[in-house]
Amino acid sequence: MPCSAFTAHVLCCLCLWGCVAESMRTLPHVEQFDVVRPKRQSIRKVQSDKSPKSHETYPDRLTYKLFFGGKDHLIHLEKNRQLIGHNYSEIYYQDDGLIVSRNPILKDNCYYHGHIQDLEDSSVSVGICSGIRGFVRVKQQVYLIEPLTNHSDGDHALYKHEHLRWKRSNTIYDHEAPVAVPLKSSRWKTKRFHTPRFVELFLVVDNTEYTNYGSNMDIIRARMLEVANHVDKLYRPLNIRVMLVGLEVWTKQDQILVSLISDDTLSRFIEWRKSNLLKRVKHDNAQFVTGIDFLGDTVGLANKFAMCAESSAGVNQDHNQNSLGLASTIAHEMGHNMGMSHDEDHCKCGSYNSICIMTERVGTQFPEQFSDCSLEQLSVFLDNANPSCLLDTPSSSRLYSGSVCGNAFLDPGEQCDCGTAEECENPCCDPVTCRLTEGSQCAHGDCCENCQIKDAESVCRASVNECDVPEYCTGQSEQCPENDFKMNGIPCSSGQGYCYNGQCPTHLQHCQRLWGTGAKKGTDACFSLNTFGKNDSHCGKTKNGYRACKKENMFCGKIFCDGGSEYPITGQKAVLRTLRGHCNVAGDQSEDDVLSMVPTGTKCEHNKVCFDYMCQDLRVYGNNEDCSLQCNGRGVCNHKKQCHCEPGWAPPNCEVRYSELPSGPSKIIGISVAVGIALLVLVLLVLCAVLRYRKRRKAIVSRKTKTPSSGQLSLLYENNSDKKDRPEISQPIFMGTTVTRPCTPLTARLGPPRPAPPAPKKLPSQSQQTIVKQVIKLTPPPVPPVKPSLATGSWSTDRVTGDTVKVVLRPPTIPRR
């Protein structure tokens, strides 16, 4: 009996020790954590999809109960259906070096965004593919969660982000040049970005990163999807969605030399993207992920003002085992691509936090919000740089998940879509049915106010400068008409310049944009240096170096400025000495060297502007004849040589009021089409009548020729003397020809001539496809749809592709203990 009691006691101790050991599992990258077990809650199913999807492994909505902060919390999750583009592709390399491109079947999207119930200032971004992994933010406190088993209902480690272990004890940002005065404002208030924008992101993973994760494509894919989900969550409050359109993994070997020097790696990656990736896959921004340790303390590097340009890219070191570390780095570098600088001491993100995404150093926490300074700089970039690629709204057919109510995209059959029930703040739209609420005429658009369409003549897009024209609502639609500007070549700025795509570019404005408000145009002696064709004085690059400006073009090359800040916004400068003094020029190491050049459209002489680095006549803009004569005195000619009508009048010729059109502008189009069709039918009828007449006349002549003579004269030629006096006129003879030409149908043109549309692209099937060396031809950028802002300085809409400051991201200094 005592033996039995002892045995039972030992077994009990062993069991207790097993439980203790289970709870004492360690994570090498975490200093301390709590073990929690999330409990999935049963919720009433709301069917908001167009078709039932109850069979999905991961439903559209989920709720978990999670204990942290001393109490239980309900976490509501919504599947991130905008995460993956419909044409999402994966590219890898075979052992023989052959490129393989495929469209894999990602059956289960297991990535979610959400919030905590009854906590307004909360945010959640997780993946639940093999357990729950991601972050939960409550006000300023961020918790990280990751599974200790492979099940979402098993044990998980929950810890504060400051308890993560870092690879380095000293990781900071490098220096960054001070920002020019126009980009600063102490009066900035939190800005809401009403226009939705979309970044089509492509990730490239080097061979070291691939090897670090066991050369396992599934693991790499899961990690990159998790990273992209976090990045999308970070940008979502700015009304910017980040959609992953592709992933390339260098499984065989690196396709560029991945240097320990981050600047060299960035330059090579941008060049590879230009010559290789852009030709194969359409995307807006490419981020390079490497597993190597950059020299010094750098973990990221990117160009500023580069979004939508050929150099829209960044390089990122995967410096922490938690995916949020890489996501924060990518979000930071992408922020530089969109014109954001490092936060200064006065920058805040919320009333309680000074550590923001664009912070100068990565601390022992991963920032989750952008600062007020970043919002200001983003606003200036979006207004002035016109990154039109971000306005390319993806339809539901371009989303991997397809059409679904609640995805914030207006899909076919929907009257509105304000997102999920938790996200929707629009009283005009029912988030469950995606239908307008009772009594509502509209839910979205600049011409929609209090759920009603605004009256005609209401301003929906005000004029921002003298080269711009205001747009007015039509009274027929909730959307503001297309953005128009004054005709290119119209004098502006008191004769100092000429309008160009809604701006009035001058040397003075560009100098102030680069160097600050105290800057001015350099001397003629400085601009004469452009005739030498050197590194910092030229009229463009050639394959063999730099093109020397002709004397008449010297004001269209590098721009020289005096005064202003010590450094320009590019962060680099060159000082050239002449006999008459010093000449300052902004340094620009980007491939296209845009920011340090005189902008397109800048006045160089009377009736002449800079175009392609040459001083050319205004006729370079095309026929400068004012089309206002076609506007019936109720409009002006815009930059597209079309009538921009006064409030209440409808295009194309400002003849009819919108109030007289039951169906708005489409009525005019319908009338034009009807008239065109009527004219076509009339022409065809006349043609048929003429052909029939000629055929009958030919038949009559033929019968007269073949009828045998009776010896009697016809009444027509009864008088022989008269016949001799008249000139001999023969019947028409139809002659043959040896020249051949294709038989084309007679057509009537119903509208202005236009090139034939391209053949429709065949959407890839859901089955896996393998394509070797797939090439996609990119289309040219459209007419800039975004107006210039009131901010000081002028941006050239077709040339603002500059890569200016290369900014590096480094984690923080952690004191040794």
Stockholm file with secondary structure:
# STOCKHOLM 1.0

chainA/1-817         MPCSAFTAHVLCCLCLWGCVAESMRTLPHVEQFDVVRPKRQSIRKVQSDKSPKSHETYPDRLTYKLFFGGKDHLIHLEKNRQLIGHNYSEIYYQDDGLIVSRNPILKDNCYYHGHIQDLEDSSVSVGICSGIRGFVRVKQQVYLIEPLTNHSDGDHALYKHEHLRWKRSNTIYDHEAPVAVPLKSSRWKTKRFHTPRFVELFLVVDNTEYTNYGSNMDIIRARMLEVANHVDKLYRPLNIRVMLVGLEVWTKQDQILVSLISDDTLSRFIEWRKSNLLKRVKHDNAQFVTGIDFLGDTVGLANKFAMCAESSAGVNQDHNQNSLGLASTIAHEMGHNMGMSHDEDHCKCGSYNSICIMTERVGTQFPEQFSDCSLEQLSVFLDNANPSCLLDTPSSSRLYSGSVCGNAFLDPGEQCDCGTAEECENPCCDPVTCRLTEGSQCAHGDCCENCQIKDAESVCRASVNECDVPEYCTGQSEQCPENDFKMNGIPCSSGQGYCYNGQCPTHLQHCQRLWGTGAKKGTDACFSLNTFGKNDSHCGKTKNGYRACKKENMFCGKIFCDGGSEYPITGQKAVLRTLRGHCNVAGDQSEDDVLSMVPTGTKCEHNKVCFDYMCQDLRVYGNNEDCSLQCNGRGVCNHKKQCHCEPGWAPPNCEVRYSELPSGPSKIIGISVAVGIALLVLVLLVLCAVLRYRKRRKAIVSRKTKTPSSGQLSLLYENNSDKKDRPEISQPIFMGTTVTRPCTPLTARLGPPRPAPPAPKKLPSQSQQTIVKQVIKLTPPPVPPVKPSLATGSWSTDRVTGDTVKVVLRPPTIPRR
#=GR chainA/1-817 SS CHHHHHHHHHHHHHHHHHHHHHHTCCCTTBSCCEEECCEECCCCCCCCSSSCCTTCSSCSEEEEEEEETTEEEEEEEEECTTSEEEEEEEEEECTTCCEEEECCCCCCCCEEEEEETTCSSEEEEEECTTSCEEEEEETTEEEEEEESSSSTTSCEEEEEGGGBCCSCSBCCCCCCCCCCGGGCCTTCCCCCCCSCEEEEEEEEECHHHHHHTTTCHHHHHHHHHHHHHHHHHHHGGGTEEEEEEEEEECSSSCSSCCCSSHHHHHHHHHHHIIIIIHHHCCCSEEEEEECSCCSTTCCEEEETTCTTSTTCEEEEECCSSSHHHHHHHHHHHHHHHTTCCCCCTTCCSSSSCCCCTTCSSCCSSCCCSCCHHHHHHHHHHHHHHCCGGGGCCCCGGGBTTCSCTTSSSCCTTCSCCCCSTTTCCCTTEETTTTEECTTCSCSSSTTEETTEECCTTCEEECCCSTTBCCEECCSSCSSCCCCCBBCTTCEETTTTEECBTTBCCCHHHHHHHHHCTTCEECCHHHHGGGGGCBTTBCSCEETTEECCCCGGGGGGSBCEEESSCSSCTTSCEEEEEETTEEEEEECCCSSSCCTTBCCTTCEEETTEEEETTEEEEGGGGSCCCCGGGGGTTSEEEBTTSSEEECTTEETTTTCEEGGGCTTTHHHHHHHHHHHHHHHHHHHHHHHHHHHHHHHHHHHHHHHHHHSCCCSCCCGGGCCHHHHHHSCCCCCCCCCCCSCCCCCCCCCCCCSSCCCCCCCCCCCCCSSCCEEESCCCCCCCCCSCCSCCCSSSSCCCTTTCCCCCCEEEECCCBCCCC
#=GC SS_cons         CHHHHHHHHHHHHHHHHHHHHHHTCCCTTBSCCEEECCEECCCCCCCCSSSCCTTCSSCSEEEEEEEETTEEEEEEEEECTTSEEEEEEEEEECTTCCEEEECCCCCCCCEEEEEETTCSSEEEEEECTTSCEEEEEETTEEEEEEESSSSTTSCEEEEEGGGBCCSCSBCCCCCCCCCCGGGCCTTCCCCCCCSCEEEEEEEEECHHHHHHTTTCHHHHHHHHHHHHHHHHHHHGGGTEEEEEEEEEECSSSCSSCCCSSHHHHHHHHHHHIIIIIHHHCCCSEEEEEECSCCSTTCCEEEETTCTTSTTCEEEEECCSSSHHHHHHHHHHHHHHHTTCCCCCTTCCSSSSCCCCTTCSSCCSSCCCSCCHHHHHHHHHHHHHHCCGGGGCCCCGGGBTTCSCTTSSSCCTTCSCCCCSTTTCCCTTEETTTTEECTTCSCSSSTTEETTEECCTTCEEECCCSTTBCCEECCSSCSSCCCCCBBCTTCEETTTTEECBTTBCCCHHHHHHHHHCTTCEECCHHHHGGGGGCBTTBCSCEETTEECCCCGGGGGGSBCEEESSCSSCTTSCEEEEEETTEEEEEECCCSSSCCTTBCCTTCEEETTEEEETTEEEEGGGGSCCCCGGGGGTTSEEEBTTSSEEECTTEETTTTCEEGGGCTTTHHHHHHHHHHHHHHHHHHHHHHHHHHHHHHHHHHHHHHHHHHSCCCSCCCGGGCCHHHHHHSCCCCCCCCCCCSCCCCCCCCCCCCSSCCCCCCCCCCCCCSSCCEEESCCCCCCCCCSCCSCCCSSSSCCCTTTCCCCCCEEEECCCBCCCC
//
